[in-house]
Amino acid sequence: MIPTSILRIWFFGLFSFVLIGVAIYCSHEWYRRSWGWDFEHQRSYFDPRWGSNYPRLFLAVAVGLLLWALFGGLIIRSLFTLLTKAKESGGINAPSGKPAEEGVVSHLSRADGSELHVECYGPEDAPAIILTPGWGADRTVWNYLRRDLVGRFRIIMWDLPGLGRSSQPADHDYRLENLADDLRAVLALAGNQPAILVGHSIGGMVILTFCRLSQNELVSRVRGIGLIQTTYTNPVRTTTFAGLFTALENPLIVPLLHLTIWLAPVVWLMNQLSYLNGSAHLSSKGSGFAGSESWNDIEHVTRLGIQAWPTVLARGMLGMLRYDETATLKTLNVPTLIVAGDRDPVCKREASERMQGEIPGAQPAQLAPAKHMGFIEHHTYFAEILSRFSSSCLRSVSPNFHSN
C-alpha cells in the first residue's frame, strides 16, 4: 500500500456502510408501509401483503442489500474460483509437494520498543537473501520464493514493525530511516555470509534508504540489491494519476491519514465489512493482479490488507510522504536488479525506468502482464530472475568471504 491507498480504503469502507444503511432504511419503510388502520374496530393492524406491491419492493431491496453486505464476498469468491479454476492447484500458502523446510524464528528487540519477527530458512552457511515485504503485507508474501530458492540460499524473511507478528514501535515513528535501521538489524542475522537485499514496494524504499545510511554494511556485507516494483521518491509522485493525487495530497490524503489514526476502530470495522461484501477482494484484484493469479493469491493478499491495524497503515503511509532517495540512485555501487510490472498502477513502470537509467549498471527485468503483486502472480519466472541475479552477484565472492 502507498498513501493513495487510503482513498480506496475509505471509499470501499463507506460503500459498505451505505449498503447496510440503505438496507436498514428499506426494511423500516417496508415495516412502516405494512401497517394499516382498521376504522371499523379503531385499531392498527400489520398486513405485510406478500403479493406484488410497493412495500414488498422495499423488503426485496433490503434483503438483497443485506445479503450482499454479509455474503457478497462468498459470491465473489465463487466467481473467482470458477474463473481461476485451472490455476487452483496451488496458492501462496499451498503445500509445495516437497518436504517442509524447518525455519528458525528470531525476535529482535529494538531501541524504539518494537520487536521484529524474523524467519530464516535454509543452510546457515549459504549466501543469504533478505526479503522485505510491501506495506500492509507480511513475510508470507514471499512463500513462493522461499519454496523455490531455499535449497540454494539462506532465505531470511521479516515483518515490518507493527505488521504481521512484529510489534509496533513505542514512539509510533515509521520514517523510512527507522525502517532502514531495522533492516540493518535483520542483516546481522546473515552472520559472515554475503547477502542480497530484496524489497517489494516499500521494501525497495527501505533498501534505498539503507544504502544511503549504511555505506559500511553496503560495502562489506551486501553483494546485490533487488528493487521489486518500487520507487525512488514519494510514491504519490510515481503512481497512476500522479498529477491529480499530488494536488490532493495536502488537502485530502494527509487529513484522511490522520482521520484514520483517530478513528482506527471505525476504519477496522469498515475493512471487515469490505471483506464480507467482497469489495476488498475486487480492490485487491484490480490493483494487484492482471489475470494469471489464483483465487488463493487474491484471498491471501486481501486478508493481509484487512488484518493490518489502520493506525499502523496510516502512520507508515505518512512516513512515505517524506521519502526521497533520488540522489542516492547515482551513488549505488552494488549490482542492482530492477523488476517492474508492465501494468502496475501503484508504482508505475516509469519509476523503474528512471531508476534503471540512473543506477550504474542496473539490470532491468519486467513481469507481464503484471500489476502491483506481479512477483506473486508470476512467481516461477520471478524466482528464476532473482536466482540468476543472485548467483551472478555471488560468483566473484570468495569462499572465505567474511564481514569486516
C-alpha positions as CSV (number, residue, x, y, z in Angstrom):
1,M,0.0,0.0,0.0
2,I,1.0,3.6,-0.7
3,P,-0.6,6.8,0.7
4,T,-3.1,7.0,-2.1
5,S,-4.4,3.6,-1.0
6,I,-6.2,5.4,1.9
7,L,-8.7,6.7,-0.7
8,R,-9.7,3.2,-1.7
9,I,-9.9,2.1,1.9
10,W,-12.3,4.9,2.8
11,F,-14.3,4.6,-0.5
12,F,-15.0,0.9,-0.1
13,G,-15.5,1.3,3.7
14,L,-18.1,4.0,3.3
15,F,-19.7,2.0,0.5
16,S,-20.0,-0.9,3.0
17,F,-21.7,1.4,5.5
18,V,-24.1,2.7,2.7
19,L,-25.1,-0.9,1.8
20,I,-26.2,-1.6,5.4
21,G,-27.7,1.8,5.9
22,V,-29.9,1.6,2.8
23,A,-30.9,-1.9,3.7
24,I,-32.0,-0.7,7.2
25,Y,-33.9,2.2,5.6
26,C,-35.7,-0.1,3.2
27,S,-36.5,-2.5,6.0
28,H,-38.0,0.3,8.0
29,E,-40.0,1.6,5.0
30,W,-41.4,-1.9,4.4
31,Y,-42.4,-2.3,8.0
32,R,-43.9,1.2,8.2
33,R,-45.9,0.7,4.9
34,S,-47.2,-2.7,6.0
35,W,-49.2,-1.2,8.9
36,G,-52.8,-0.2,8.3
37,W,-55.8,1.2,10.2
38,D,-59.0,-0.7,10.8
39,F,-61.6,2.1,11.0
40,E,-64.4,-0.3,12.0
41,H,-62.5,-1.6,15.1
42,Q,-60.4,1.5,15.5
43,R,-57.1,-0.2,15.8
44,S,-53.9,-0.6,13.7
45,Y,-53.0,-3.9,12.1
46,F,-50.0,-5.4,10.5
47,D,-50.5,-6.7,6.9
48,P,-47.3,-7.4,5.1
49,R,-49.2,-8.1,1.8
50,W,-46.8,-10.6,0.3
51,G,-48.0,-10.2,-3.3
52,S,-46.5,-7.8,-5.9
53,N,-46.8,-4.4,-4.3
54,Y,-44.8,-1.3,-3.4
55,P,-44.0,-2.3,0.3
56,R,-42.7,-5.7,-0.9
57,L,-40.2,-3.9,-3.2
58,F,-38.7,-2.2,-0.2
59,L,-38.4,-5.6,1.5
60,A,-36.8,-7.2,-1.5
61,V,-34.2,-4.4,-1.8
62,A,-33.5,-4.7,2.0
63,V,-33.0,-8.4,1.8
64,G,-30.8,-8.2,-1.3
65,L,-28.6,-5.5,0.2
66,L,-28.2,-7.3,3.5
67,L,-27.2,-10.5,1.6
68,W,-24.7,-8.5,-0.4
69,A,-23.3,-6.8,2.7
70,L,-22.8,-10.0,4.6
71,F,-22.3,-12.7,1.9
72,G,-21.1,-10.8,-1.2
73,G,-17.6,-12.0,-0.5
74,L,-18.7,-15.6,-0.8
75,I,-20.4,-14.9,-4.2
76,I,-17.3,-13.2,-5.5
77,R,-15.2,-16.0,-4.2
78,S,-17.3,-18.5,-6.1
79,L,-17.0,-16.4,-9.3
80,F,-13.2,-16.0,-8.9
81,T,-12.8,-19.7,-8.1
82,L,-14.7,-20.6,-11.4
83,L,-12.6,-18.1,-13.4
84,T,-9.3,-19.3,-11.9
85,K,-10.2,-23.0,-11.7
86,A,-7.3,-24.0,-13.9
87,K,-4.8,-22.2,-11.6
88,E,-6.2,-23.5,-8.3
89,S,-3.8,-26.4,-7.9
90,G,-1.6,-24.2,-5.8
91,G,-1.6,-21.0,-3.9
92,I,0.7,-18.9,-1.9
93,N,0.0,-21.0,1.2
94,A,-0.5,-24.3,-0.5
95,P,1.9,-27.2,0.1
96,S,4.7,-27.4,-2.4
97,G,4.9,-31.1,-2.7
98,K,8.4,-31.0,-1.1
99,P,9.2,-31.7,2.5
100,A,8.6,-28.6,4.6
101,E,11.8,-26.7,5.4
102,E,12.3,-26.1,9.0
103,G,12.6,-22.4,9.8
104,V,14.4,-20.6,12.6
105,V,12.4,-17.9,14.3
106,S,14.1,-14.9,15.8
107,H,12.7,-11.9,17.7
108,L,14.8,-8.8,17.5
109,S,14.2,-6.2,20.2
110,R,14.7,-2.7,19.0
111,A,15.5,0.5,20.8
112,D,12.2,2.0,19.9
113,G,10.3,-0.7,21.8
114,S,9.3,-2.8,18.8
115,E,10.1,-6.4,18.4
116,L,10.8,-7.7,14.9
117,H,9.6,-11.2,13.8
118,V,12.2,-12.8,11.5
119,E,12.2,-16.3,10.0
120,C,15.3,-17.9,8.5
121,Y,15.2,-20.9,6.2
122,G,18.0,-23.0,4.6
123,P,21.6,-23.8,5.5
124,E,23.3,-21.3,7.8
125,D,26.5,-21.3,5.7
126,A,24.7,-20.4,2.5
127,P,24.6,-16.9,1.0
128,A,21.6,-15.0,2.4
129,I,18.7,-13.4,0.5
130,I,16.9,-11.0,2.9
131,L,13.3,-10.3,1.8
132,T,11.4,-7.1,2.8
133,P,7.7,-7.0,2.0
134,G,5.5,-4.1,1.0
135,W,3.4,-2.0,3.4
136,G,0.3,-3.7,4.7
137,A,1.8,-7.2,3.9
138,D,3.9,-9.5,5.9
139,R,6.7,-12.1,5.3
140,T,4.2,-14.7,3.9
141,V,4.0,-12.8,0.5
142,W,7.5,-14.4,-0.1
143,N,6.3,-18.0,0.4
144,Y,6.5,-18.9,-3.3
145,L,10.1,-17.5,-3.5
146,R,11.1,-19.3,-0.3
147,R,9.9,-22.6,-1.7
148,D,11.8,-22.1,-5.0
149,L,15.1,-20.8,-3.6
150,V,15.6,-22.3,-0.1
151,G,17.7,-25.2,-1.3
152,R,20.4,-22.8,-2.7
153,F,20.2,-19.8,-0.4
154,R,19.6,-18.9,3.2
155,I,16.2,-17.2,3.0
156,I,15.5,-14.5,5.6
157,M,12.0,-13.1,5.8
158,W,10.8,-10.5,8.3
159,D,7.7,-8.5,9.2
160,L,8.0,-4.7,9.2
161,P,7.2,-3.1,12.6
162,G,3.5,-3.2,13.5
163,L,2.7,-5.7,10.8
164,G,2.5,-9.5,10.8
165,R,4.0,-10.7,14.0
166,S,6.2,-7.7,14.6
167,S,5.1,-5.3,17.3
168,Q,4.7,-1.5,17.0
169,P,7.4,1.0,18.0
170,A,6.6,2.8,21.2
171,D,7.2,6.2,19.5
172,H,5.0,5.3,16.5
173,D,7.7,6.7,14.2
174,Y,7.6,5.0,10.8
175,R,10.1,7.1,8.9
176,L,11.9,5.2,6.3
177,E,15.2,5.9,8.1
178,N,13.9,3.9,11.1
179,L,12.8,1.0,8.9
180,A,16.2,1.0,7.2
181,D,17.8,0.7,10.7
182,D,15.6,-2.3,11.3
183,L,16.8,-3.8,8.1
184,R,20.4,-3.4,9.3
185,A,19.5,-5.4,12.4
186,V,18.0,-8.2,10.2
187,L,21.1,-8.2,8.0
188,A,23.1,-9.1,11.1
189,L,21.4,-12.5,11.2
190,A,23.2,-13.4,7.9
191,G,26.3,-13.8,10.0
192,N,29.5,-13.9,8.0
193,Q,27.7,-14.8,4.8
194,P,27.3,-12.5,1.8
195,A,23.8,-11.1,1.4
196,I,21.4,-10.0,-1.3
197,L,18.7,-7.4,-0.2
198,V,15.4,-7.7,-2.0
199,G,12.4,-5.5,-1.3
200,H,8.9,-5.1,-2.8
201,S,7.2,-1.7,-2.9
202,I,8.1,0.0,0.5
203,G,10.6,-2.8,0.9
204,G,12.5,-1.3,-2.0
205,M,12.2,2.1,-0.5
206,V,13.7,0.8,2.8
207,I,16.6,-0.7,0.8
208,L,17.4,2.5,-1.0
209,T,17.3,4.4,2.4
210,F,19.6,1.7,3.9
211,C,22.0,2.2,1.0
212,R,22.3,5.9,1.8
213,L,22.6,5.5,5.6
214,S,24.7,2.3,5.9
215,Q,27.6,2.6,3.5
216,N,29.8,0.4,5.6
217,E,27.4,-2.5,5.7
218,L,26.6,-2.0,2.0
219,V,30.3,-2.3,1.0
220,S,31.3,-5.1,3.4
221,R,28.2,-7.3,3.6
222,V,25.8,-6.7,0.7
223,R,26.6,-8.2,-2.7
224,G,23.5,-7.1,-4.6
225,I,20.1,-5.4,-4.2
226,G,16.7,-6.2,-5.8
227,L,14.2,-3.4,-6.2
228,I,10.9,-5.0,-7.0
229,Q,8.0,-2.9,-8.3
230,T,9.1,0.1,-6.1
231,T,10.0,3.7,-6.5
232,Y,12.8,6.2,-5.6
233,T,10.7,9.0,-4.2
234,N,7.3,9.8,-2.6
235,P,5.1,7.1,-4.2
236,V,2.3,9.7,-4.7
237,R,4.6,11.1,-7.4
238,T,5.0,7.9,-9.3
239,T,1.6,6.2,-9.2
240,T,-1.3,6.3,-11.7
241,F,-2.9,9.8,-11.9
242,A,0.2,11.2,-10.1
243,G,-0.7,14.8,-11.0
244,L,-4.2,14.5,-9.5
245,F,-3.0,12.8,-6.4
246,T,-0.2,15.2,-5.9
247,A,-2.7,18.0,-5.9
248,L,-4.9,16.1,-3.4
249,E,-2.0,15.2,-1.1
250,N,-2.3,18.0,1.4
251,P,-6.0,18.9,1.2
252,L,-7.3,15.3,1.2
253,I,-4.8,12.5,1.5
254,V,-2.9,13.8,4.6
255,P,-6.1,14.7,6.5
256,L,-7.6,11.2,5.7
257,L,-4.5,9.6,7.1
258,H,-4.8,11.5,10.3
259,L,-8.5,10.8,10.5
260,T,-7.7,7.1,10.0
261,I,-5.4,7.2,13.1
262,W,-8.1,8.9,15.2
263,L,-10.9,6.6,14.0
264,A,-8.9,3.4,13.8
265,P,-11.7,1.1,15.2
266,V,-14.2,2.5,12.8
267,V,-11.8,2.0,9.8
268,W,-11.1,-1.5,11.0
269,L,-14.8,-2.2,11.0
270,M,-15.1,-0.8,7.5
271,N,-12.3,-3.1,6.4
272,Q,-14.0,-6.1,7.8
273,L,-17.3,-5.2,6.1
274,S,-15.5,-4.6,2.8
275,Y,-14.1,-8.2,3.2
276,L,-17.6,-9.6,3.9
277,N,-19.2,-7.9,0.9
278,G,-16.4,-8.7,-1.5
279,S,-15.3,-5.1,-2.3
280,A,-12.0,-5.7,-0.7
281,H,-11.4,-8.6,-3.0
282,L,-12.3,-6.5,-6.0
283,S,-9.9,-3.8,-4.8
284,S,-7.0,-6.3,-4.4
285,K,-7.7,-7.9,-7.8
286,G,-7.9,-4.5,-9.5
287,S,-4.7,-3.1,-8.2
288,G,-2.6,-6.2,-7.6
289,F,-3.3,-8.8,-10.3
290,A,-3.5,-8.9,-14.1
291,G,-5.3,-12.2,-14.7
292,S,-2.7,-15.0,-14.2
293,E,-3.2,-15.3,-10.4
294,S,-5.0,-18.0,-8.5
295,W,-8.0,-17.3,-6.2
296,N,-5.8,-18.2,-3.2
297,D,-3.4,-15.4,-4.1
298,I,-6.2,-12.8,-4.2
299,E,-7.6,-14.1,-0.9
300,H,-4.2,-14.1,0.8
301,V,-3.4,-10.5,-0.3
302,T,-6.9,-9.3,0.7
303,R,-6.7,-10.9,4.2
304,L,-3.3,-9.2,4.8
305,G,-4.9,-5.8,4.0
306,I,-7.7,-6.2,6.4
307,Q,-5.7,-7.7,9.2
308,A,-3.3,-4.8,9.5
309,W,-4.3,-2.3,12.1
310,P,-5.4,1.0,10.4
311,T,-3.3,3.2,12.7
312,V,-0.1,1.4,11.6
313,L,-1.1,1.6,8.0
314,A,-1.8,5.3,8.2
315,R,1.4,6.2,10.1
316,G,3.5,4.2,7.6
317,M,1.9,6.0,4.7
318,L,2.6,9.3,6.3
319,G,6.2,8.2,6.6
320,M,6.3,7.5,2.8
321,L,5.3,11.1,2.1
322,R,8.7,12.3,3.4
323,Y,10.6,9.7,1.4
324,D,13.0,10.8,-1.5
325,E,16.1,8.8,-2.5
326,T,16.6,10.3,-5.9
327,A,20.1,11.5,-5.1
328,T,21.0,8.0,-3.8
329,L,20.5,6.3,-7.2
330,K,23.7,7.5,-8.9
331,T,25.8,6.7,-5.8
332,L,24.9,3.0,-5.7
333,N,28.0,0.8,-6.3
334,V,26.5,-2.7,-5.9
335,P,24.8,-4.8,-8.6
336,T,21.1,-3.9,-8.7
337,L,18.2,-5.7,-10.2
338,I,15.1,-3.6,-11.0
339,V,11.9,-5.5,-11.6
340,A,8.8,-3.7,-13.0
341,G,5.3,-4.7,-13.7
342,D,4.1,-3.6,-17.1
343,R,0.6,-2.6,-15.8
344,D,1.5,-1.7,-12.2
345,P,-0.9,1.1,-11.2
346,V,0.7,1.6,-7.8
347,C,4.4,2.0,-8.7
348,K,4.4,2.7,-12.4
349,R,6.9,1.2,-14.7
350,E,8.3,4.7,-15.4
351,A,9.7,4.8,-11.9
352,S,11.6,1.6,-12.5
353,E,12.9,3.0,-15.8
354,R,14.1,6.1,-14.1
355,M,16.0,4.0,-11.5
356,Q,17.4,1.9,-14.3
357,G,18.7,4.9,-16.1
358,E,20.4,6.4,-13.0
359,I,21.8,3.4,-11.1
360,P,25.1,2.4,-12.6
361,G,24.9,-1.0,-14.3
362,A,21.4,-1.7,-13.2
363,Q,19.8,-4.9,-14.6
364,P,16.2,-4.4,-15.7
365,A,13.5,-7.1,-15.8
366,Q,9.8,-6.9,-16.5
367,L,6.8,-9.0,-15.4
368,A,4.0,-9.2,-17.9
369,P,1.1,-9.0,-17.7
370,A,1.5,-7.8,-14.1
371,K,0.1,-5.3,-11.7
372,H,1.5,-4.5,-8.2
373,M,1.6,-8.1,-7.0
374,G,3.3,-9.3,-10.2
375,F,6.0,-11.0,-8.2
376,I,3.3,-13.3,-6.7
377,E,1.4,-13.7,-9.9
378,H,4.5,-14.7,-11.9
379,H,6.3,-16.3,-9.0
380,T,8.1,-19.0,-11.0
381,Y,9.6,-16.5,-13.5
382,F,10.4,-14.1,-10.7
383,A,12.2,-16.8,-8.8
384,E,14.3,-17.6,-12.0
385,I,15.2,-13.9,-12.4
386,L,16.2,-13.5,-8.8
387,S,18.1,-16.8,-8.7
388,R,20.2,-15.8,-11.8
389,F,20.8,-12.3,-10.5
390,S,21.9,-13.6,-7.0
391,S,24.2,-16.2,-8.5
392,S,25.9,-13.7,-10.7
393,C,26.4,-11.4,-7.8
394,L,28.0,-14.1,-5.7
395,R,30.3,-15.6,-8.3
396,S,33.0,-13.1,-7.5
397,V,32.7,-13.7,-3.8
398,S,35.5,-15.7,-2.2
399,P,34.5,-18.9,-0.4
400,N,36.3,-17.4,2.6
401,F,34.2,-14.2,2.5
402,H,33.8,-12.6,5.9
403,S,32.4,-9.3,7.1
404,N,34.7,-6.5,8.3
